[in-house]
Amino acid sequence: MNRTTLLAVVLIVLIGVAVSFFLVHSQHMAITSGPNATTTPNLTGQAIFSDGEHGFTIRYLQSYETDYTFASFYHLPANWRAQALATGTGTPVIAIIGSRTQSDHSYPRYYDAEVRIGASSDPKEVARCLVPATDQGEQQLPDVTLGETSFKAFSFQDAAMMQYLKGVSYRTLHNGSCIAVEKLATGSSYADDPKSKDDIPQATLDQAYAALDAVVATFAFSTPS
């Protein structure tokens, strides 16, 4: 191979590398910026949700379902966050559903494990954003850093009528709004049905809930407060 041919080969390789970098970089910019919320697959088997209004991104497995309204359960209403005030207002942004099942004959009768993100600029909700709702059973946990932002963390649980709720709420103030990132599991504890091949082991349900930690950990604001 003469020198001219060698230089041509090197040039072609460099151009290919440059084009590949441009395409990957352009895709990344397309899914993490813009005024509207978008969800787009990336190159690693995950999807990225980007919300321009509140300025954050979060990643999750493509196999997970998403919804932009919140479902209502016995202990978990469709409010903007789990322990929201009855008189408060807020906006459900996204629900990332890791596991959801329902049955009339097997265990559990229903189960839902998901990450919910909501926002509220209601002065009443902003005022209680960073403190535990002790009257609703919240317990304060050590602060957690998501992205580069410090969040207050609170655990809570409720159970009655053979149904339960448990979760962790991560909350911070961002641009005047309370942002809540919540890991939740709610379901039926009724276990008197005859054994069924459709029964889901409790360990499997617990694993679905624990897997949500990996989703929460990817939350990040695009810009600082």
N, CA, C and O of each residue as an XYZ file, in Angstrom:
900
protein
N       0.853     -1.199      0.000
C       0.000      0.000      0.000
C       0.884      1.243      0.000
O       1.711      1.432      0.892
N       0.692      2.109     -1.042
C       1.522      3.299     -1.096
C       1.020      4.352     -0.114
O      -0.036      4.204      0.501
N       1.794      5.404      0.014
C       1.475      6.430      1.020
C       0.158      7.110      0.735
O      -0.590      7.405      1.667
N      -0.153      7.370     -0.526
C      -1.394      8.051     -0.885
C      -2.601      7.209     -0.504
O      -3.585      7.714      0.036
N      -2.506      5.893     -0.799
C      -3.616      4.985     -0.454
C      -3.801      4.903      1.054
O      -4.931      4.903      1.543
N      -2.689      4.833      1.799
C      -2.743      4.757      3.248
C      -3.417      5.993      3.834
O      -4.245      5.894      4.739
N      -3.044      7.171      3.297
C      -3.648      8.406      3.786
C      -5.152      8.432      3.495
O      -5.936      8.924      4.307
N      -5.542      7.911      2.356
C      -6.965      7.872      2.003
C      -7.738      6.975      2.958
O      -8.838      7.326      3.384
N      -7.165      5.804      3.304
C      -7.819      4.887      4.237
C      -7.975      5.529      5.608
O      -9.033      5.439      6.230
N      -6.903      6.183      6.076
C      -6.952      6.849      7.380
C      -8.019      7.939      7.392
O      -8.747      8.095      8.371
N      -8.104      8.686      6.305
C      -9.085      9.768      6.204
C     -10.495      9.211      6.255
O     -11.361      9.780      6.920
N     -10.740      8.104      5.561
C     -12.076      7.487      5.568
C     -12.453      7.030      6.968
O     -13.587      7.231      7.403
N     -11.503      6.412      7.683
C     -11.763      5.955      9.054
C     -12.095      7.125      9.957
O     -13.033      7.048     10.751
N     -11.330      8.224      9.849
C     -11.572      9.395     10.686
C     -12.935     10.002     10.398
O     -13.636     10.427     11.316
N     -13.311     10.044      9.136
C     -14.628     10.577      8.780
C     -15.736      9.704      9.376
O     -16.740     10.213      9.875
N     -15.537      8.376      9.316
C     -16.535      7.467      9.887
C     -16.696      7.666     11.382
O     -17.817      7.676     11.891
N     -15.577      7.826     12.097
C     -15.626      8.069     13.542
C     -16.350      9.376     13.837
O     -17.178      9.446     14.746
N     -16.030     10.416     13.060
C     -16.655     11.723     13.282
C     -18.154     11.663     13.056
O     -18.923     12.233     13.830
N     -18.581     10.968     11.988
C     -20.019     10.858     11.703
C     -20.724     10.095     12.805
O     -21.813     10.486     13.226
N     -20.119      8.999     13.287
C     -20.731      8.219     14.367
C     -20.898      9.058     15.619
O     -21.945      9.016     16.266
N     -19.860      9.825     15.964
C     -19.943     10.685     17.150
C     -21.054     11.709     16.991
O     -21.804     11.974     17.931
N     -21.157     12.287     15.792
C     -22.187     13.300     15.549
C     -23.580     12.711     15.711
O     -24.451     13.342     16.311
N     -23.805     11.500     15.178
C     -25.128     10.892     15.257
C     -25.506     10.580     16.689
O     -26.632     10.855     17.102
N     -24.582     10.007     17.461
C     -24.860      9.688     18.869
C     -25.106     10.955     19.657
O     -26.047     11.030     20.447
N     -24.243     11.973     19.439
C     -24.399     13.223     20.183
C     -25.711     13.905     19.835
O     -26.381     14.451     20.711
N     -26.086     13.875     18.540
C     -27.331     14.507     18.119
C     -28.509     13.806     18.735
O     -29.469     14.460     19.146
N     -28.464     12.456     18.815
C     -29.560     11.723     19.431
C     -29.687     12.079     20.894
O     -30.797     12.270     21.390
N     -28.576     12.171     21.588
C     -28.605     12.516     23.008
C     -29.235     13.881     23.214
O     -30.059     14.054     24.111
N     -28.854     14.865     22.384
C     -29.416     16.194     22.524
C     -30.904     16.190     22.237
O     -31.656     16.933     22.868
N     -31.342     15.368     21.300
C     -32.751     15.358     20.923
C     -33.627     14.826     22.029
O     -34.791     15.217     22.123
N     -33.112     13.946     22.873
C     -33.954     13.332     23.882
C     -33.787     13.971     25.247
O     -34.452     13.562     26.199
N     -32.929     14.949     25.364
C     -32.751     15.562     26.684
C     -33.002     17.052     26.674
O     -32.722     17.718     27.671
N     -33.517     17.604     25.591
C     -33.758     19.034     25.562
C     -35.072     19.315     24.864
O     -35.691     18.416     24.294
N     -35.494     20.576     24.914
C     -36.733     20.946     24.255
C     -37.797     21.302     25.269
O     -37.706     20.898     26.429
N     -38.803     22.049     24.855
C     -39.812     22.543     25.786
C     -40.826     21.504     26.196
O     -41.498     21.684     27.212
N     -40.970     20.413     25.444
C     -42.005     19.433     25.733
C     -41.405     18.147     26.262
O     -40.235     17.845     26.030
N     -42.238     17.383     26.987
C     -41.790     16.103     27.513
C     -41.697     15.090     26.381
O     -42.587     15.016     25.533
N     -40.628     14.316     26.367
C     -40.451     13.285     25.358
C     -39.883     12.036     26.000
O     -39.180     12.107     27.007
N     -40.193     10.896     25.413
C     -39.602      9.633     25.822
C     -39.033      8.967     24.581
O     -39.755      8.723     23.615
N     -37.727      8.670     24.607
C     -37.063      8.147     23.423
C     -36.102      7.034     23.818
O     -35.361      7.192     24.788
N     -36.090      5.907     23.097
C     -35.104      4.864     23.395
C     -33.680      5.367     23.177
O     -33.434      6.182     22.287
N     -32.745      4.882     23.989
C     -31.348      5.183     23.723
C     -30.639      3.913     23.271
O     -31.296      2.954     22.867
N     -29.325      3.888     23.332
C     -28.580      2.784     22.740
C     -28.275      1.657     23.708
O     -27.559      0.726     23.339
N     -28.791      1.702     24.939
C     -28.402      0.710     25.944
C     -29.593     -0.056     26.492
O     -29.523     -0.565     27.611
N     -30.691     -0.157     25.738
C     -31.842     -0.910     26.218
C     -32.699     -0.149     27.193
O     -33.596     -0.735     27.799
N     -32.458      1.141     27.371
C     -33.254      1.975     28.247
C     -33.943      3.062     27.438
O     -33.624      3.290     26.271
N     -34.893      3.725     28.083
C     -35.519      4.898     27.503
C     -35.235      6.078     28.416
O     -35.018      5.909     29.616
N     -35.238      7.263     27.845
C     -35.019      8.489     28.611
C     -36.250      9.364     28.489
O     -36.684      9.690     27.384
N     -36.809      9.740     29.620
C     -37.907     10.706     29.641
C     -37.326     12.067     29.979
O     -36.592     12.216     30.956
N     -37.663     13.065     29.158
C     -37.173     14.425     29.366
C     -38.362     15.361     29.490
O     -39.233     15.387     28.620
N     -38.396     16.126     30.566
C     -39.478     17.074     30.787
C     -38.924     18.491     30.729
O     -38.169     18.910     31.606
N     -39.308     19.224     29.688
C     -38.794     20.575     29.519
C     -39.386     21.567     30.479
O     -38.718     22.526     30.863
N     -40.638     21.361     30.882
C     -41.293     22.326     31.770
C     -40.621     22.398     33.121
O     -40.397     23.488     33.647
N     -40.293     21.238     33.695
C     -39.675     21.210     35.014
C     -38.175     20.938     34.949
O     -37.491     20.964     35.972
N     -37.668     20.677     33.751
C     -36.226     20.606     33.543
C     -35.535     19.407     34.143
O     -34.528     19.558     34.835
N     -36.063     18.192     33.888
C     -35.386     17.008     34.420
C     -35.431     15.882     33.394
O     -36.213     15.905     32.443
N     -34.570     14.904     33.617
C     -34.581     13.665     32.847
C     -34.555     12.493     33.814
O     -34.097     12.615     34.950
N     -35.059     11.342     33.340
C     -34.990     10.112     34.114
C     -34.954      8.949     33.135
O     -35.591      9.001     32.083
N     -34.213      7.901     33.472
C     -34.079      6.739     32.599
C     -34.776      5.530     33.226
O     -34.922      5.435     34.444
N     -35.200      4.612     32.357
C     -35.867      3.400     32.825
C     -35.798      2.342     31.727
O     -35.520      2.655     30.570
N     -36.053      1.089     32.101
C     -36.030      0.003     31.127
C     -37.146      0.186     30.106
O     -38.251      0.605     30.450
N     -36.852     -0.128     28.860
C     -37.862     -0.005     27.817
C     -39.040     -0.943     28.043
O     -40.130     -0.701     27.524
N     -38.838     -2.011     28.810
C     -39.927     -2.954     29.090
C     -40.940     -2.378     30.081
O     -42.047     -2.903     30.200
N     -40.580     -1.310     30.791
C     -41.512     -0.698     31.724
C     -42.572      0.102     30.962
O     -42.300      0.681     29.910
N     -43.784      0.119     31.519
C     -44.836      0.951     30.954
C     -44.757      2.353     31.552
O     -44.173      2.554     32.617
N     -45.350      3.316     30.855
C     -45.417      4.681     31.385
C     -46.831      5.209     31.222
O     -47.598      4.749     30.376
N     -47.153      6.190     32.060
C     -48.444      6.857     31.963
C     -48.251      8.294     32.408
O     -47.369      8.586     33.215
N     -49.068      9.184     31.889
C     -48.952     10.594     32.232
C     -50.109     11.058     33.119
O     -50.264     12.247     33.402
N     -50.904     10.100     33.541
C     -51.867     10.303     34.628
C     -51.603      9.226     35.658
O     -51.027      8.187     35.336
N     -52.013      9.457     36.882
C     -51.757      8.504     37.950
C     -53.004      7.670     38.218
O     -54.104      8.209     38.331
N     -52.830      6.354     38.321
C     -53.931      5.455     38.654
C     -54.275      5.592     40.135
O     -53.434      5.984     40.943
N     -55.503      5.269     40.476
C     -55.963      5.350     41.862
C     -56.126      3.946     42.429
O     -56.707      3.068     41.792
N     -55.598      3.747     43.648
C     -55.729      2.483     44.362
C     -56.312      2.749     45.754
O     -56.511      3.900     46.144
N     -56.581      1.680     46.488
C     -57.265      1.820     47.779
C     -56.539      2.786     48.710
O     -57.165      3.668     49.297
N     -55.219      2.625     48.851
C     -54.436      3.487     49.733
C     -53.649      4.553     48.968
O     -52.909      5.333     49.568
N     -53.807      4.583     47.665
C     -52.985      5.482     46.846
C     -53.874      6.228     45.847
O     -54.159      5.711     44.767
N     -54.308      7.426     46.199
C     -55.135      8.195     45.261
C     -54.296      8.718     44.094
O     -53.069      8.613     44.093
N     -54.979      9.276     43.116
C     -54.310      9.749     41.901
C     -53.815     11.178     42.038
O     -53.815     11.929     41.062
N     -53.389     11.567     43.246
C     -52.888     12.917     43.486
C     -51.473     13.075     42.925
O     -50.842     12.104     42.509
N     -50.994     14.310     42.923
C     -49.679     14.591     42.331
C     -48.557     13.939     43.122
O     -47.489     13.678     42.568
N     -48.776     13.666     44.424
C     -47.864     12.823     45.196
C     -48.657     12.053     46.233
O     -49.812     12.381     46.504
N     -48.051     11.040     46.810
C     -48.794     10.097     47.641
C     -49.441     10.756     48.857
O     -50.592     10.462     49.178
N     -48.724     11.632     49.528
C     -49.237     12.226     50.760
C     -49.641     13.682     50.536
O     -49.448     14.526     51.411
N     -50.193     13.968     49.380
C     -50.605     15.334     49.065
C     -51.783     15.753     49.942
O     -52.553     14.916     50.413
N     -51.908     17.057     50.152
C     -53.048     17.585     50.881
C     -54.331     17.395     50.076
O     -54.327     17.473     48.848
N     -55.417     17.147     50.786
C     -56.706     17.023     50.111
C     -57.091     18.333     49.435
O     -57.793     18.334     48.424
N     -56.627     19.449     49.999
C     -56.944     20.763     49.433
C     -55.810     21.314     48.579
O     -55.908     22.431     48.070
N     -54.730     20.545     48.414
C     -53.586     21.001     47.636
C     -53.769     20.702     46.156
O     -54.597     19.880     45.765
N     -52.982     21.384     45.350
C     -53.007     21.142     43.906
C     -51.599     20.838     43.415
O     -50.610     21.292     43.992
N     -51.529     20.074     42.358
C     -50.247     19.722     41.760
C     -50.474     18.992     40.459
O     -51.613     18.729     40.072
N     -49.378     18.662     39.780
C     -49.463     18.061     38.456
C     -48.745     16.717     38.426
O     -47.543     16.665     38.688
N     -49.446     15.630     38.113
C     -48.750     14.374     37.824
C     -47.952     14.540     36.527
O     -48.503     14.961     35.510
N     -46.670     14.214     36.561
C     -45.830     14.381     35.366
C     -45.671     13.056     34.635
O     -45.966     12.973     33.443
N     -45.212     12.023     35.325
C     -45.055     10.711     34.699
C     -45.089      9.616     35.755
O     -44.588      9.789     36.867
N     -45.685      8.492     35.392
C     -45.609      7.268     36.183
C     -44.835      6.242     35.369
O     -45.171      5.976     34.215
N     -43.803      5.670     35.965
C     -42.990      4.638     35.325
C     -43.309      3.333     36.044
O     -42.930      3.148     37.201
N     -43.996      2.442     35.367
C     -44.599      1.275     36.004
C     -43.704      0.059     35.800
O     -43.589     -0.464     34.691
N     -43.079     -0.380     36.875
C     -42.193     -1.531     36.802
C     -42.932     -2.849     36.825
O     -42.485     -3.826     36.226
N     -44.083     -2.885     37.526
C     -44.863     -4.121     37.626
C     -46.307     -3.751     37.931
O     -46.570     -2.926     38.806
N     -47.240     -4.360     37.213
C     -48.662     -4.148     37.502
C     -49.410     -5.419     37.138
O     -49.308     -5.902     36.011
N     -50.165     -5.965     38.091
C     -50.891     -7.200     37.851
C     -52.221     -7.168     38.572
O     -52.368     -6.478     39.581
N     -53.191     -7.911     38.063
C     -54.504     -7.996     38.690
C     -55.090     -9.372     38.411
O     -54.937     -9.906     37.312
N     -55.772     -9.956     39.422
C     -56.335    -11.294     39.276
C     -57.567    -11.425     40.165
O     -57.689    -10.732     41.175
N     -58.465    -12.305     39.788
C     -59.636    -12.575     40.630
C     -59.538    -13.920     41.329
O     -60.483    -14.353     41.989
N     -58.368    -14.597     41.183
C     -58.282    -15.935     41.775
C     -56.889    -16.273     42.327
O     -56.741    -17.275     43.026
N     -55.880    -15.471     42.034
C     -54.521    -15.817     42.447
C     -53.910    -14.693     43.271
O     -54.451    -13.591     43.366
N     -52.750    -15.015     43.869
C     -52.039    -14.035     44.691
C     -50.994    -13.317     43.843
O     -50.247    -13.943     43.091
N     -50.956    -11.993     43.976
C     -51.879    -11.134     44.720
C     -53.088    -10.768     43.857
O     -53.031    -10.847     42.629
N     -54.163    -10.375     44.498
C     -55.341     -9.942     43.739
C     -54.971     -8.748     42.844
O     -55.449     -8.629     41.716
N     -54.120     -7.879     43.369
C     -53.549     -6.817     42.531
C     -52.230     -6.378     43.137
O     -52.008     -6.508     44.341
N     -51.367     -5.862     42.296
C     -50.072     -5.351     42.746
C     -49.592     -4.311     41.753
O     -49.759     -4.474     40.544
N     -48.996     -3.240     42.262
C     -48.464     -2.184     41.414
C     -47.196     -1.643     42.041
O     -47.202     -1.236     43.203
N     -46.112     -1.633     41.286
C     -44.847     -1.042     41.724
C     -44.432     -0.031     40.675
O     -44.274     -0.384     39.506
N     -44.255      1.214     41.068
C     -43.969      2.252     40.089
C     -43.218      3.419     40.703
O     -43.190      3.589     41.922
N     -42.617      4.210     39.848
C     -42.036      5.499     40.215
C     -42.957      6.583     39.678
O     -43.290      6.602     38.493
N     -43.363      7.482     40.562
C     -44.177      8.615     40.157
C     -43.394      9.903     40.367
O     -42.703     10.071     41.373
N     -43.512     10.804     39.408
C     -42.912     12.130     39.545
C     -44.023     13.156     39.392
O     -44.756     13.154     38.403
N     -44.138     14.027     40.378
C     -45.146     15.070     40.344
C     -44.552     16.402     40.753
O     -43.469     16.459     41.334
N     -45.269     17.474     40.445
C     -44.787     18.822     40.757
C     -45.945     19.675     41.240
O     -47.080     19.524     40.788
N     -45.638     20.577     42.169
C     -46.662     21.490     42.673
C     -46.044     22.842     43.004
O     -45.000     22.931     43.650
N     -46.719     23.889     42.542
C     -46.335     25.251     42.913
C     -47.350     25.848     43.886
O     -47.294     27.039     44.193
N     -48.274     25.020     44.368
C     -49.252     25.442     45.366
C     -48.499     25.870     46.630
O     -47.723     25.080     47.168
N     -48.706     27.094     47.116
C     -47.957     27.546     48.305
C     -48.095     26.611     49.495
O     -47.149     26.456     50.269
N     -49.257     25.985     49.657
C     -49.440     25.056     50.776
C     -48.554     23.833     50.626
O     -47.994     23.346     51.608
N     -48.424     23.333     49.402
C     -47.599     22.153     49.164
C     -46.109     22.505     49.190
O     -45.287     21.715     49.654
N     -45.771     23.683     48.695
C     -44.379     24.126     48.746
C     -43.917     24.265     50.192
O     -42.784     23.915     50.520
N     -44.785     24.772     51.050
C     -44.426     24.994     52.455
C     -44.138     23.695     53.195
O     -43.347     23.687     54.138
N     -44.768     22.594     52.785
C     -44.577     21.308     53.476
C     -43.718     20.342     52.677
O     -43.631     19.159     53.005
N     -43.085     20.852     51.628
C     -42.324     19.993     50.726
C     -41.167     19.290     51.433
O     -40.939     18.101     51.210
N     -40.446     20.005     52.272
C     -39.191     19.481     52.829
C     -39.320     18.987     54.260
O     -38.314     18.778     54.938
N     -40.542     18.801     54.724
C     -40.760     18.306     56.084
C     -41.640     17.067     56.030
O     -42.463     16.940     55.123
N     -41.484     16.147     56.983
C     -42.296     14.928     56.956
C     -43.748     15.223     57.315
O     -44.031     16.036     58.195
N     -44.652     14.559     56.629
C     -46.069     14.635     56.980
C     -46.328     13.616     58.074
O     -46.853     12.532     57.818
N     -45.956     13.973     59.301
C     -46.032     13.021     60.409
C     -47.467     12.585     60.692
O     -47.703     11.468     61.154
N     -48.422     13.468     60.415
C     -49.815     13.095     60.622
C     -50.276     12.039     59.621
O     -51.322     11.418     59.813
N     -49.508     11.833     58.562
C     -49.814     10.807     57.570
C     -48.818      9.650     57.637
O     -48.764      8.811     56.738
N     -48.040      9.619     58.703
C     -47.151      8.491     58.931
C     -45.807      8.555     58.245
O     -45.102      7.547     58.197
N     -45.425      9.702     57.713
C     -44.116      9.796     57.078
C     -42.996      9.810     58.121
O     -43.119     10.441     59.170
N     -41.919      9.116     57.819
C     -40.718      9.086     58.643
C     -39.552      9.642     57.829
O     -39.339      9.240     56.685
N     -38.798     10.568     58.424
C     -37.700     11.176     57.683
C     -36.519     10.230     57.589
O     -36.159      9.568     58.563
N     -35.922     10.173     56.415
C     -34.734      9.383     56.134
C     -33.563     10.320     55.851
O     -33.775     11.521     55.686
N     -32.334      9.805     55.791
C     -31.202     10.659     55.413
C     -31.405     11.271     54.026
O     -32.033     10.669     53.155
N     -30.862     12.478     53.836
C     -30.952     13.131     52.539
C     -30.292     12.276     51.462
O     -29.379     11.497     51.740
N     -30.769     12.433     50.233
C     -30.261     11.680     49.087
C     -29.932     12.667     47.970
O     -30.673     13.625     47.747
N     -28.825     12.435     47.268
C     -28.459     13.260     46.123
C     -28.850     12.536     44.842
O     -28.404     11.418     44.587
N     -29.692     13.190     44.035
C     -30.069     12.674     42.722
C     -29.537     13.658     41.685
O     -29.851     14.848     41.729
N     -28.735     13.159     40.760
C     -28.019     14.074     39.884
C     -27.055     14.876     40.738
O     -26.187     14.306     41.399
N     -27.199     16.182     40.730
C     -26.381     17.041     41.588
C     -27.243     17.785     42.611
O     -26.816     18.788     43.182
N     -28.466     17.278     42.837
C     -29.414     17.975     43.697
C     -29.698     17.159     44.950
O     -29.903     15.947     44.875
N     -29.711     17.823     46.098
C     -30.026     17.167     47.359
C     -31.541     17.092     47.539
O     -32.245     18.088     47.371
N     -32.026     15.919     47.876
C     -33.449     15.679     48.117
C     -33.656     15.251     49.564
O     -32.857     14.495     50.116
N     -34.732     15.739     50.172
C     -35.196     15.184     51.425
C     -35.903     13.864     51.124
O     -36.579     13.739     50.103
N     -35.748     12.885     52.008
C     -36.338     11.566     51.778
C     -37.231     11.183     52.952
O     -36.893     11.420     54.111
N     -38.377     10.587     52.629
C     -39.360     10.214     53.650
C     -39.971      8.860     53.282
O     -40.346      8.633     52.132
N     -40.068      7.973     54.261
C     -40.733      6.694     54.036
C     -42.144      6.747     54.607
O     -42.426      7.535     55.509
N     -43.018      5.915     54.085
C     -44.383      5.849     54.595
C     -44.974      4.490     54.250
O     -44.515      3.815     53.329
N     -45.995      4.099     54.998
C     -46.707      2.859     54.715
C     -48.090      2.913     55.339
O     -48.328      3.637     56.306
N     -48.982      2.145     54.775
C     -50.352      2.088     55.273
C     -50.902      0.705     54.943
O     -50.522      0.103     53.939
N     -51.798      0.204     55.794
C     -52.398     -1.100     55.552
C     -53.755     -1.160     56.233
O     -53.909     -0.736     57.378
N     -54.731     -1.689     55.521
C     -56.083     -1.893     56.048
C     -56.886     -2.644     55.004
O     -56.602     -2.543     53.810
N     -57.889     -3.397     55.441
C     -58.785     -4.116     54.546
C     -58.014     -5.038     53.599
O     -58.363     -5.184     52.427
N     -56.945     -5.662     54.141
C     -56.111     -6.596     53.376
C     -55.514     -5.959     52.124
O     -55.328     -6.615     51.099
N     -55.217     -4.655     52.235
C     -54.556     -3.921     51.175
C     -53.494     -3.031     51.816
O     -53.626     -2.643     52.976
N     -52.460     -2.714     51.079
C     -51.346     -1.985     51.673
C     -50.725     -1.012     50.678
O     -50.929     -1.095     49.466
N     -49.967     -0.096     51.243
C     -49.147      0.853     50.485
C     -47.836      1.027     51.217
O     -47.811      1.120     52.445
N     -46.748      1.071     50.474
C     -45.464      1.447     51.048
C     -44.713      2.251     50.012
O     -44.938      2.113     48.810
N     -43.809      3.105     50.500
C     -43.073      3.906     49.544
C     -42.040      4.800     50.173
O     -41.940      4.905     51.395
N     -41.270      5.443     49.316
C     -40.290      6.449     49.711
C     -40.512      7.663     48.814
O     -40.583      7.542     47.591
N     -40.620      8.826     49.434
C     -40.820     10.074     48.707
C     -39.548     10.908     48.790
O     -39.077     11.224     49.883
N     -38.993     11.264     47.634
C     -37.818     12.136     47.551
C     -38.308     13.495     47.050
O     -38.887     13.593     45.969
N     -38.071     14.543     47.846
C     -38.640     15.844     47.497
C     -37.597     16.948     47.594
O     -36.712     16.931     48.450
N     -37.735     17.918     46.675
C     -36.863     19.088     46.682
C     -37.627     20.264     46.109
O     -38.648     20.085     45.446
N     -37.136     21.463     46.363
C     -37.685     22.670     45.770
C     -36.839     23.032     44.557
O     -35.613     23.102     44.645
N     -37.498     23.263     43.423
C     -36.789     23.571     42.190
C     -37.569     24.634     41.441
O     -38.703     24.410     41.019
N     -36.940     25.808     41.277
C     -37.578     26.923     40.565
C     -38.962     27.243     41.116
O     -39.897     27.507     40.361
N     -39.079     27.217     42.426
C     -40.324     27.606     43.081
C     -41.368     26.522     43.209
O     -42.436     26.764     43.771
N     -41.091     25.334     42.705
C     -42.041     24.226     42.796
C     -41.487     23.103     43.667
O     -40.276     22.913     43.775
N     -42.398     22.371     44.280
C     -42.012     21.149     44.983
C     -42.019     20.014     43.974
O     -43.036     19.754     43.331
N     -40.890     19.340     43.836
C     -40.767     18.192     42.935
C     -40.680     16.936     43.789
O     -39.828     16.833     44.672
N     -41.565     15.985     43.522
C     -41.587     14.727     44.269
C     -41.284     13.564     43.339
O     -41.959     13.370     42.328
N     -40.261     12.790     43.693
C     -39.924     11.557     42.981
C     -40.214     10.428     43.968
O     -39.565     10.334     45.009
N     -41.179      9.576     43.648
C     -41.642      8.609     44.639
C     -41.578      7.173     44.122
O     -42.034      6.866     43.021
N     -40.999      6.310     44.948
C     -40.971      4.868     44.703
C     -42.104      4.243     45.505
O     -42.146      4.369     46.729
N     -43.026      3.566     44.816
C     -44.256      3.122     45.452
C     -44.556      1.659     45.147
O     -44.249      1.157     44.066
N     -45.160      0.991     46.116
C     -45.721     -0.341     45.896
C     -47.047     -0.409     46.637
O     -47.121     -0.073     47.819
N     -48.076     -0.836     45.954
C     -49.387     -0.996     46.575
C     -50.003     -2.278     46.058
O     -49.785     -2.663     44.910
N     -50.776     -2.939     46.910
C     -51.343     -4.209     46.477
C     -52.277     -4.797     47.506
O     -52.581     -4.188     48.532
N     -52.724     -6.000     47.201
C     -53.606     -6.752     48.090
C     -52.797     -7.810     48.823
O     -51.978     -8.511     48.228
N     -53.038     -7.914     50.120
C     -52.374     -8.945     50.919
C     -53.280    -10.154     51.150
O     -52.923    -11.055     51.909
N     -54.438    -10.182     50.509
C     -55.371    -11.299     50.649
C     -54.724    -12.577     50.132
O     -54.280    -12.631     48.985
N     -54.670    -13.613     50.982
C     -53.938    -14.824     50.611
C     -54.734    -16.088     50.905
O     -54.140    -17.148     51.107
N     -56.077    -16.005     50.934
C     -56.910    -17.155     51.267
C     -57.441    -17.895     50.050
O     -58.184    -18.865     50.194
N     -57.071    -17.451     48.849
C     -57.467    -18.201     47.657
C     -56.739    -19.546     47.619
O     -55.638    -19.667     48.157
N     -57.347    -20.558     46.987
C     -56.613    -21.821     46.772
C     -55.336    -21.558     45.978
O     -55.267    -20.613     45.192
N     -54.350    -22.382     46.185
C     -53.099    -22.239     45.450
C     -53.366    -22.302     43.943
O     -54.178    -23.097     43.469
N     -52.667    -21.451     43.215
C     -52.858    -21.378     41.778
C     -51.508    -21.318     41.079
O     -50.531    -20.805     41.624
N     -51.473    -21.847     39.874
C     -50.239    -21.751     39.079
C     -49.926    -20.315     38.711
O     -48.807    -19.999     38.305
N     -50.927    -19.435     38.855
C     -50.737    -18.029     38.525
C     -50.269    -17.192     39.717
O     -50.029    -15.992     39.579
N     -50.137    -17.829     40.899
C     -49.641    -17.096     42.066
C     -48.256    -16.523     41.776
O     -47.421    -17.167     41.141
N     -48.031    -15.309     42.251
C     -46.723    -14.666     42.101
C     -46.031    -14.681     43.463
O     -46.584    -14.154     44.428
N     -44.849    -15.263     43.566
C     -44.162    -15.299     44.867
C     -43.925    -13.899     45.413
O     -43.674    -12.962     44.656
N     -44.006    -13.764     46.722
C     -43.785    -12.471     47.345
C     -42.388    -11.951     47.038
O     -42.191    -10.744     46.899
N     -41.418    -12.855     46.932
C     -40.049    -12.435     46.627
C     -39.977    -11.750     45.259
O     -39.198    -10.815     45.071
N     -40.778    -12.210     44.322
C     -40.802    -11.593     42.986
C     -41.387    -10.186     43.058
O     -40.895     -9.267     42.404
N     -42.446    -10.025     43.862
C     -43.042     -8.702     44.046
C     -42.055     -7.759     44.719
O     -41.902     -6.609     44.309
N     -41.394     -8.251     45.747
C     -40.417     -7.421     46.458
C     -39.266     -7.014     45.541
O     -38.754     -5.899     45.634
N     -38.869     -7.916     44.666
C     -37.777     -7.604     43.742
C     -38.194     -6.510     42.764
O     -37.392     -5.639     42.427
N     -39.456     -6.551     42.305
C     -39.944     -5.514     41.390
C     -39.918     -4.147     42.064
O     -39.589     -3.145     41.430
N     -40.261     -4.105     43.335
C     -40.234     -2.845     44.091
C     -38.795     -2.369     44.280
O     -38.497     -1.192     44.075
N     -37.907     -3.276     44.668
C     -36.507     -2.900     44.896
C     -35.838     -2.409     43.615
O     -34.959     -1.548     43.668
N     -36.246     -2.950     42.461
C     -35.642     -2.561     41.184
C     -35.908     -1.103     40.836
O     -35.202     -0.524     40.010
N     -36.917     -0.506     41.457
C     -37.233      0.891     41.184
C     -36.150      1.841     41.693
O     -36.062      2.981     41.238
N     -35.324      1.375     42.640
C     -34.224      2.214     43.127
C     -33.309      2.627     41.975
O     -32.808      3.751     41.940
N     -33.097      1.704     41.034
C     -32.212      1.997     39.901
C     -32.804      3.069     38.999
O     -32.067      3.827     38.368
N     -34.143      3.139     38.931
C     -34.798      4.181     38.143
C     -34.660      5.528     38.851
O     -34.260      6.517     38.236
N     -34.987      5.565     40.128
C     -34.894      6.805     40.900
C     -33.493      7.389     40.819
O     -33.329      8.605     40.727
N     -32.482      6.525     40.854
C     -31.088      6.981     40.880
C     -30.680      7.726     39.622
O     -29.678      8.441     39.634
N     -31.438      7.578     38.522
C     -31.076      8.242     37.269
C     -31.691      9.636     37.149
O     -31.389     10.355     36.196
N     -32.532     10.029     38.080
C     -33.180     11.340     37.995
C     -32.130     12.444     38.078
O     -31.212     12.382     38.895
N     -32.278     13.448     37.226
C     -31.363     14.593     37.261
C     -32.037     15.798     36.646
O     -32.753     15.684     35.651
N     -31.805     16.958     37.247
C     -32.258     18.204     36.656
C     -31.285     18.610     35.547
O     -30.074     18.414     35.655
N     -31.843     19.175     34.490
C     -31.004     19.620     33.375
C     -30.252     20.898     33.717
O     -29.143     21.127     33.236
N     -30.864     21.720     34.548
C     -30.251     22.978     34.967
C     -30.391     23.114     36.470
O     -31.355     22.600     37.037
N     -29.463     23.791     37.138
C     -29.572     23.963     38.591
C     -30.729     24.886     38.938
O     -31.228     25.628     38.092
N     -31.143     24.829     40.193
C     -32.245     25.697     40.653
C     -31.852     27.157     40.551
O     -32.645     28.035     40.891
